[in-house]
Structures are given as structure tokens and as C-alpha cells.
Amino acid sequence: MFKFTGKVLSLTAVALMATSAISSAQSMDELVAAAKAEGQLTTIALPHSWCGYGDVIAGFKAKYPEITINELNPDAGSGDEIEAIKANKDNKGPQAPDVIDVGLSFGPSAKADSLIQPYKVSTWDTIPDSAKDADGYWYGDYYGVLAFGVNKAVVQNAPQDWADLQKPEYANSVALAGDPRTSNNAVISVYASGLAAGGTGGQDAAAKGLQFFKQLNDAGNFVPVEGEAAAVAQGTTPIVMNWDYNLLAMRDKMAGNPEIEIVVPKGAVVAGVYVQAISAYAPHPNAAKLWMEYLYSDEGQLGWLKGYCHPIRFNDLAKKGVIPKEMLDKLPAAETYEKAIFPTLEEQNAAKKEISTNWDAIVGAVVK
């Protein structure tokens, strides 16, 4: 609500009203023009092998060649992305990210800390209400389930469930895909192991997950190395916990050299939703908005699905019949996802706090 100074609106109020009017009236053509004028978009933590991002980024570049994409630290975790915004609040240079792609729990916390700004894409109504902030500060982009990626040249009998990872035959073999103190991927992996061990959710599952990894580490089965594709292929980390879409992409890239088996565990099939947001300090806010428009268009959503992620608008795409059959045929069987558990935001927040705070003291393994 604008305040009056006597009988006349203050100059500040008038300026705010004008800005609001311009923003609300901005058409897609105007947005494209403004983004092209900025000429750059700075992303962070988008490895090309993750969720088909290589093709997604290439698609955006092809559609808007006037906009250069500056890619920061592709292997960063969600926590690193938030820290990058904090560290560059007053920096309009190339180290300041415009957009972030983070685990679900980081969206609301970033909003609470005033680190992100609202923007509702044109396909807003097709994003499920449960996967977006009502005010448009963050919105779900894709999801997958945690699975095991196994190098069959090193491990003959792949583990089928979480408890199997404790077996002596998997000595020096089991790894996470990130640092559980900062990576959402790794946090949810620890959380899932706790659910499989009888945890009831939230802090309880996280605490049991920490004990599970302590036992895994004490037994010599845990390898404190990030289970990236090279480490898996070389046999340094022949068993890695990761999102199914990352593992499926890894399998395709390796093309049988070595053979990678993807196992969705029998118990505690945990799904994770990631979210998009625009930095409150984005040096290129219009390019950031245009990037969001592209990601949430049919083209962008299918780009993620091609990378084995289930895009947040999947049901809408399926209803419209725009998903190519050959794309659907490459995905795991639908029944694989029937037991999927989607932790609530409260459960994830409790788990993140428990795991990031107590990992060093309980597990004592520094993941590098």
C-alpha cells in the first residue's frame, strides 16, 4: 500500500507504481528484448551430465544466441549456490549467479533470508501447487529417486537394498555423490538409509542414517570420495548412491565400458524435488526470467525428461500428448516409482540440520 504525503503521492510511491506497472505489463517480446540487451546469464552448479542440462543449455543458446551463458562451478552443491549469492550481494561481475537450481529445502530458506526474488513463469498454473511457492519465489523443476550405480566390472553381485551395502564383499566400494554437509543429493542419501534402517522421518531418520554411515565407514566399506563418473569407471568408487537420472545418463555415456547397472533399492525409495529461483541480486534479471520461461516451456521440460528427469510439468505434458514415445521407452518401468517417498519440507529441513551438524562428529569422514 502506498503512503500519501499530504494530498499528493510521494515521488518514491509514484516511481514504485510505475515500476510495478511496467513489470506487470511486460510481454514476452519485451522480456526477450530486455534479456538480449543484458547479453548474459550466469548459472551455477549445472553439470552438463546432470538431468540433460548439456542439451538444455545448448537449446537456450540456439534460441537466444545474443545471450552468453557464463557457467560457474558446475560441480557445486546446493549449499554452495546459496553461499555464492551471499558472497556476491554487492558484486555485479561474473562471479554473481543470476539463477540457482537447488534442493527443495533451500528454496524456502533462501526466501526467508531475502536471497531470491519472485517471478511467475507463463506456465505457472501447470506447476502443481505442492511444488511451488505461492508468491513465486521458487518452484519445482524436476524429480527423481535415489538409486545405486554399480560398476559391473568390479562388483559382480550388485546390492539390492540399503542393508546390503554393509556386507563385507563391498569393502572400499560405497560412495556418495557429494559432501553431506553441503550437497542435497548426499543429505537425502543419508536420510534414505535412515528410513531403510527404521527411521520414522525427519530428525529420527537422519540420526539413524548417520549411524548407518558410521557403521559403513567403520567397516571400511565407505569411500570418502565423491562418486563422479570417472571415479565409478576407474573402480575407485564402484558403488555410488545418486539420483536415477544421473546414473542413467552415466550408463549411457559409458556405453558398456564399463557396464553400469542401475538398482532402485527395494526399501526406502526416496524421491527428491529440486527447485529453481532467481537471485535477489541477479546482475541480469531479465535474462534470468527468460531462462525460467525456457525451462518451464514444453521444450525445456522435454529437455529434462530426455536427461531422465521427471519434469515438474510431466502430467501436463502427458495430458497434451507431447512426450515422444521413444523418450518414454527409455525411462525405468513405472512400477519402480510406485513406492516412492516424497519427504516433506519439514522433514528435509530437520534432516539437513541433523546431518550437516553431526556428520563430522559421528561419521568422521571428509568427502572430497
SEGU-684923 format. One record per residue (C-alpha): z, y, x; residue number from 1. Coordinates in steps of 0.001 Angstrom, whole numbers, plus 524288, in hexadecimal, padded with zeros to 5 digits. Layout:
- Z, Y, X, NUM
...
***
This chain:
- 80000, 80000, 80000, 1
- 7FC56, 80D6E, 8055B, 2
- 8064C, 81865, 805EF, 3
- 8035C, 82636, 80160, 4
- 80653, 83260, 8095A, 5
- 808ED, 83BF6, 7FE75, 6
- 7FD38, 83AC8, 7F553, 7
- 7F393, 836CE, 7FFF8, 8
- 7F1C4, 829A6, 80676, 9
- 7F551, 82A05, 814D8, 10
- 7E9FC, 82955, 81E86, 11
- 7EF2E, 81C38, 8232D, 12
- 7EEB7, 816D4, 8155F, 13
- 7E0E2, 81BD9, 81371, 14
- 7DCA8, 8157D, 82018, 15
- 7E300, 808C5, 81C24, 16
- 7DC4E, 80923, 80EF2, 17
- 7CF2D, 80B8B, 81562, 18
- 7D142, 8007B, 81EFB, 19
- 7D543, 7F770, 813DF, 20
- 7C956, 7FB17, 80BF6, 21
- 7C035, 7F8AF, 8176A, 22
- 7C69B, 7EB9F, 81A48, 23
- 7C603, 7E6D3, 80C40, 24
- 7B80D, 7EB76, 80A7F, 25
- 7B2F6, 7E585, 81719, 26
- 7A770, 7DCC0, 81424, 27
- 7A300, 7D143, 81C5B, 28
- 797CD, 7D976, 821C0, 29
- 7A164, 7E422, 8259D, 30
- 7AA57, 7DA34, 82BFE, 31
- 79F25, 7D46C, 833D2, 32
- 79AF2, 7E1EB, 83848, 33
- 7A8D1, 7E59F, 83C4A, 34
- 7AAA7, 7D8C3, 84395, 35
- 79DC8, 7DA6C, 84AC3, 36
- 7A1F6, 7E826, 84E97, 37
- 7AE58, 7E282, 854BB, 38
- 7A5D6, 7D8B6, 85BDA, 39
- 7B05F, 7CEFB, 85FAC, 40
- 7B9BD, 7C4DE, 85A56, 41
- 7C4ED, 7BF70, 86280, 42
- 7C992, 7B1C8, 85F09, 43
- 7D425, 7A979, 86536, 44
- 7D776, 79B01, 865CA, 45
- 7CA7D, 795F0, 86095, 46
- 7C5F2, 78AA1, 86937, 47
- 7B7FD, 78701, 865DC, 48
- 7BBAF, 778BE, 8640D, 49
- 7C625, 77C3A, 859FA, 50
- 7C1EA, 77B08, 84BD4, 51
- 7B3A8, 77DBC, 84ED7, 52
- 7B6AA, 78B5E, 853E7, 53
- 7ABAB, 78ABB, 85DE1, 54
- 7A189, 78A2B, 85308, 55
- 7A92D, 79388, 84A65, 56
- 7A96F, 79DE8, 85512, 57
- 79B0D, 79B82, 857F6, 58
- 797F8, 79D21, 8497F, 59
- 79EEB, 7AA3D, 848ED, 60
- 797E6, 7AEE6, 8552F, 61
- 78AC5, 7AAEB, 84F91, 62
- 78D8F, 7B207, 842D5, 63
- 792EA, 7BE44, 84971, 64
- 78D0C, 7BF04, 85733, 65
- 79158, 7CD39, 85861, 66
- 79F91, 7C8CF, 8592C, 67
- 7A471, 7C330, 86606, 68
- 7AF3A, 7B912, 8650F, 69
- 7B9A6, 7BA38, 86F77, 70
- 7C0CA, 7AD22, 86FF1, 71
- 7CEA3, 7AD9E, 87559, 72
- 7D611, 7A1B5, 87A6F, 73
- 7CF86, 796D7, 87271, 74
- 7DA77, 78D27, 8754B, 75
- 7E5B9, 795D5, 870D7, 76
- 7EF61, 7914D, 86669, 77
- 7F35C, 79850, 859F0, 78
- 7FF41, 79E55, 86066, 79
- 7F6B9, 7A3A2, 86B4A, 80
- 7EDF4, 7AA3F, 86156, 81
- 7F96F, 7B14C, 85B2E, 82
- 7FE6A, 7B589, 86883, 83
- 7F0DE, 7BAC3, 86BCE, 84
- 7F189, 7C3CE, 86006, 85
- 7FF39, 7C85D, 863B0, 86
- 7FB7D, 7CAAE, 871DC, 87
- 7EF84, 7D2BA, 86E52, 88
- 7F46D, 7DB6A, 8635B, 89
- 7F097, 7E7A1, 86ADB, 90
- 7E4DF, 7E1A1, 871B4, 91
- 7D738, 7E359, 86C34, 92
- 7D118, 7DC35, 877AB, 93
- 7CB5F, 7CE72, 878DE, 94
- 7D89D, 7C7B3, 8793C, 95
- 7DC42, 7CBBD, 86B6B, 96
- 7D888, 7C15A, 8614D, 97
- 7D26F, 7C59B, 8547B, 98
- 7D49E, 7B8D0, 84D44, 99
- 7DD42, 7ACD4, 84E46, 100
- 7DC9E, 79EB1, 849B1, 101
- 7EA7A, 79959, 84950, 102
- 7F2FC, 78EEA, 84344, 103
- 7F7A3, 79184, 8356A, 104
- 80563, 79590, 83924, 105
- 8007C, 7A05D, 84207, 106
- 7F9A0, 7A79D, 836EE, 107
- 8059A, 7ABE3, 82F29, 108
- 80D83, 7AEAF, 83B73, 109
- 80293, 7B743, 840D1, 110
- 80226, 7BE6E, 833CD, 111
- 810E1, 7C072, 83405, 112
- 80FB4, 7C61C, 841BC, 113
- 804A4, 7CF43, 83D6E, 114
- 7FB37, 7C91C, 84724, 115
- 7F00D, 7C693, 83D96, 116
- 7E8C6, 7CE6B, 83346, 117
- 7E402, 7CA9A, 825AF, 118
- 7D5E4, 7C7C9, 82246, 119
- 7D0A6, 7BFB1, 81705, 120
- 7C386, 7B942, 81972, 121
- 7B924, 7B930, 80EC6, 122
- 7BBA5, 7AAA6, 80C3A, 123
- 7CA34, 7AD32, 80A91, 124
- 7CB46, 7A721, 7FD10, 125
- 7C64E, 799E0, 801F9, 126
- 7D162, 798A8, 80BDF, 127
- 7DCC1, 7910F, 805BD, 128
- 7E85E, 799D1, 8028E, 129
- 7F16E, 79098, 809DB, 130
- 7E9CE, 79303, 81668, 131
- 7E99E, 7A1D4, 816E3, 132
- 7F24A, 7ADB1, 81705, 133
- 7F166, 7B48F, 809EC, 134
- 7EF7E, 7C1B0, 81095, 135
- 7E4BE, 7BCD0, 8199D, 136
- 7EBF1, 7BD39, 82692, 137
- 7E878, 7AF13, 82A00, 138
- 7E0E6, 7A3E6, 823D8, 139
- 7DEB7, 79595, 826AD, 140
- 7D225, 791FF, 82D8B, 141
- 7D1FF, 78333, 82F8F, 142
- 7DAB5, 77745, 83083, 143
- 7DB32, 769BA, 83684, 144
- 7E4C6, 75EA7, 838FC, 145
- 7EB7B, 75A7B, 84575, 146
- 7E5BD, 74E63, 84BC5, 147
- 7E5A7, 746F9, 8589A, 148
- 7DA03, 747B8, 861B9, 149
- 7D980, 73BAB, 86A65, 150
- 7D160, 73958, 876AA, 151
- 7CD2A, 72B3A, 8746D, 152
- 7C962, 72970, 882AC, 153
- 7D7BE, 72AFA, 8864A, 154
- 7DF00, 72699, 87A04, 155
- 7DA0A, 719E4, 87422, 156
- 7E2FA, 71972, 8683A, 157
- 7E400, 726AD, 861C7, 158
- 7F111, 72A6E, 85B99, 159
- 7F074, 72A3C, 84CC8, 160
- 7FCCF, 731C8, 8499A, 161
- 8067D, 73B34, 84FB5, 162
- 81081, 730CA, 85333, 163
- 80622, 72975, 85B01, 164
- 805D6, 7347E, 864EF, 165
- 81334, 72FFD, 869D0, 166
- 80DDB, 722CA, 86E3D, 167
- 80E47, 71FCD, 87CF3, 168
- 7FFA2, 71D40, 87D17, 169
- 7FD71, 72BE3, 87B46, 170
- 804A6, 7301E, 887A4, 171
- 7FF57, 73CC7, 88D6E, 172
- 7F5A7, 73DD1, 88245, 173
- 7FA28, 746A2, 8771C, 174
- 7F7C9, 75543, 876C9, 175
- 7F81D, 7610B, 86DE2, 176
- 7ECA9, 76A67, 86CAC, 177
- 7F504, 7763D, 86FE6, 178
- 8025B, 77BA9, 8736F, 179
- 80BD7, 7794E, 86803, 180
- 812CE, 785FE, 86B16, 181
- 806C7, 78E15, 867A0, 182
- 7FC0C, 78572, 861E8, 183
- 7FBE6, 782FD, 8533F, 184
- 7F421, 7768D, 8559C, 185
- 7FEDB, 7711C, 85E57, 186
- 809E3, 775C1, 8556C, 187
- 80419, 76E6B, 849E1, 188
- 80214, 7624F, 8524D, 189
- 81087, 76215, 855B4, 190
- 813D6, 764BB, 84774, 191
- 80B2C, 7597A, 842D2, 192
- 811BD, 75001, 84C23, 193
- 81EB6, 75428, 84649, 194
- 81A00, 751BE, 8387C, 195
- 81575, 74439, 83CB0, 196
- 822ED, 741ED, 84274, 197
- 82972, 7448A, 83559, 198
- 82AB3, 75345, 8357E, 199
- 82B9C, 759B9, 8282F, 200
- 823D3, 765C9, 82BCF, 201
- 82662, 7730A, 831E5, 202
- 830DC, 773A6, 83C52, 203
- 834D1, 76571, 83A39, 204
- 8272E, 76040, 83D13, 205
- 825DE, 76971, 848AD, 206
- 832D3, 764D8, 84E5D, 207
- 82EE1, 7569B, 84CDC, 208
- 821BB, 759DA, 852F2, 209
- 8287F, 75F96, 85ED4, 210
- 8305E, 75312, 86036, 211
- 823DB, 74B25, 85EDC, 212
- 81D8E, 7529E, 86A09, 213
- 829E0, 751CD, 8722D, 214
- 82921, 7430E, 870F6, 215
- 81A99, 74370, 873D4, 216
- 81D0B, 74BA3, 87FFC, 217
- 828CA, 743B0, 88499, 218
- 820C6, 7373E, 88348, 219
- 81614, 73CE7, 88BD0, 220
- 80BE1, 73C7D, 88109, 221
- 80A8F, 74B2D, 87F63, 222
- 80150, 7526E, 88881, 223
- 8049D, 7611A, 88938, 224
- 7F661, 76521, 88A6D, 225
- 7EE73, 76B8F, 87FA4, 226
- 7E5A6, 760E5, 87A51, 227
- 7D8BE, 7680F, 87B71, 228
- 7CBC9, 760B3, 87B75, 229
- 7CAE4, 75FC6, 88A45, 230
- 7D894, 75A14, 88B7D, 231
- 7D5AF, 75020, 880DB, 232
- 7C8AA, 74C34, 886EB, 233
- 7CE7D, 74AD9, 89486, 234
- 7D9A4, 74280, 88F79, 235
- 7E431, 74C44, 89336, 236
- 7E816, 74D00, 884D4, 237
- 7E144, 7414A, 87E76, 238
- 7E89B, 7431A, 8719C, 239
- 7E938, 750C2, 86BF9, 240
- 7EE7A, 75613, 85F22, 241
- 7E585, 76031, 85935, 242
- 7DF0F, 76497, 84CAE, 243
- 7D4E8, 75B06, 847C7, 244
- 7CA09, 7651B, 848CB, 245
- 7CCBF, 76778, 85735, 246
- 7CCDA, 758F5, 85A16, 247
- 7C06A, 75658, 85269, 248
- 7B991, 76137, 859CF, 249
- 7BEAB, 75B8E, 8669A, 250
- 7B99B, 74E23, 862D4, 251
- 7AC14, 75380, 85FF2, 252
- 7AB85, 75B5E, 86C7D, 253
- 7AF28, 74FB6, 874E6, 254
- 7A4ED, 7475E, 86DFD, 255
- 7AB46, 73A89, 871D9, 256
- 7AE34, 73E33, 88004, 257
- 7B927, 73AFA, 87E71, 258
- 7BA63, 7359B, 870AC, 259
- 7C471, 73D32, 868D3, 260
- 7CB40, 736DE, 85D3F, 261
- 7D10E, 73FC7, 852DF, 262
- 7DD0F, 73A6B, 84BFF, 263
- 7E37F, 74120, 84070, 264
- 7F16F, 73BB5, 840DE, 265
- 7F5C1, 732FF, 835B2, 266
- 80212, 73AC9, 83343, 267
- 80470, 74979, 83315, 268
- 7F680, 74E53, 8318F, 269
- 7F92F, 75CBE, 8336A, 270
- 7EF35, 7671E, 82FEF, 271
- 7EEE7, 774AC, 83585, 272
- 7E8CD, 7811F, 83055, 273
- 7E4C7, 78BF4, 8397B, 274
- 7E348, 79A20, 83543, 275
- 7DB1A, 7A5F5, 838CE, 276
- 7DFD4, 7B3E5, 83A29, 277
- 7DB92, 7C0FE, 83F87, 278
- 7E41C, 7C7D7, 84982, 279
- 7EAB1, 7D424, 84493, 280
- 7E66A, 7DA45, 85170, 281
- 7D885, 7D4EE, 8518B, 282
- 7CFB9, 7DD95, 859FF, 283
- 7C418, 7D933, 851C2, 284
- 7C943, 7D820, 843B8, 285
- 7BBFA, 7D80E, 83D1D, 286
- 7B6AC, 7CD7D, 84605, 287
- 7C313, 7C5E6, 8431A, 288
- 7C0BB, 7C718, 83469, 289
- 7B28E, 7C306, 83602, 290
- 7B6FB, 7B731, 83DE6, 291
- 7BFDB, 7B360, 8329D, 292
- 7B4C8, 7B509, 828F2, 293
- 7AC77, 7ABE9, 8311F, 294
- 7B72F, 7A1AD, 832A9, 295
- 7B9B7, 7A13C, 82409, 296
- 7AB6C, 7A119, 82015, 297
- 7A525, 7940A, 81CC0, 298
- 79E85, 79430, 82A0A, 299
- 7AB21, 7964D, 83181, 300
- 7B2A3, 78C3E, 82999, 301
- 7A817, 78201, 82BE1, 302
- 7A8C4, 78547, 83A5B, 303
- 7B6F3, 780F7, 83A72, 304
- 7B3D4, 774C7, 83291, 305
- 7A940, 7714A, 83C64, 306
- 7B42D, 771BD, 8466F, 307
- 7BBD4, 767C8, 83E38, 308
- 7C555, 771A3, 83868, 309
- 7C78E, 77222, 829D2, 310
- 7C4C0, 7807B, 826A8, 311
- 7CE0F, 78717, 81D5A, 312
- 7C2E8, 7893D, 81395, 313
- 7BF11, 77AD3, 81431, 314
- 7C122, 77874, 805A7, 315
- 7B90D, 7844E, 8021C, 316
- 7AE0F, 7801B, 80B39, 317
- 7AE45, 77251, 805B2, 318
- 7AE19, 7776E, 7F7BB, 319
- 7A21E, 77F8F, 7FAC9, 320
- 79B89, 773F4, 8015A, 321
- 798A0, 77B29, 80DFC, 322
- 79E5C, 77126, 8177B, 323
- 793B5, 768F2, 81DFE, 324
- 795A6, 75A42, 81BFA, 325
- 793D8, 7575D, 82A73, 326
- 79F37, 76065, 82D4A, 327
- 7A815, 7595E, 823AA, 328
- 7A41D, 74C28, 82923, 329
- 7A95F, 74FB2, 836AE, 330
- 7B71B, 75267, 831B1, 331
- 7C1FB, 7482B, 83159, 332
- 7C336, 74083, 824AE, 333
- 7C980, 74844, 819CB, 334
- 7D48A, 73E4F, 81833, 335
- 7D909, 741B5, 825F7, 336
- 7DE04, 74E82, 8207D, 337
- 7E45F, 7494F, 81422, 338
- 7F1F5, 748B2, 81A4B, 339
- 7F0B9, 755CE, 8210D, 340
- 7FD26, 75DE6, 82141, 341
- 7FBDD, 76CBE, 82132, 342
- 808A2, 77262, 8267D, 343
- 80D0C, 77E90, 81F62, 344
- 80DC5, 78B6B, 8267E, 345
- 81C93, 78AC0, 82647, 346
- 81C40, 77D29, 82C4D, 347
- 812E3, 781A1, 836D3, 348
- 81B02, 78D89, 83A1C, 349
- 8273E, 78543, 83B50, 350
- 82002, 77B5B, 8439F, 351
- 81A1F, 7859E, 84C8E, 352
- 8275F, 78BD1, 84EF9, 353
- 82E14, 77EC4, 85192, 354
- 8237C, 77999, 85A95, 355
- 8206A, 785E4, 86259, 356
- 82EE2, 788B1, 8645F, 357
- 83366, 77B1B, 86823, 358
- 827B2, 7748D, 86EA2, 359
- 82BFB, 7780C, 87C7C, 360
- 83A13, 773A6, 87AA6, 361
- 83734, 766FA, 87359, 362
- 82A2E, 76234, 87897, 363
- 829EA, 7697A, 8856E, 364
- 81B62, 767DC, 8880E, 365
- 81320, 773D8, 88B06, 366
- 8057C, 771CB, 88575, 367
- 7FB02, 777B0, 88E32, 368
***
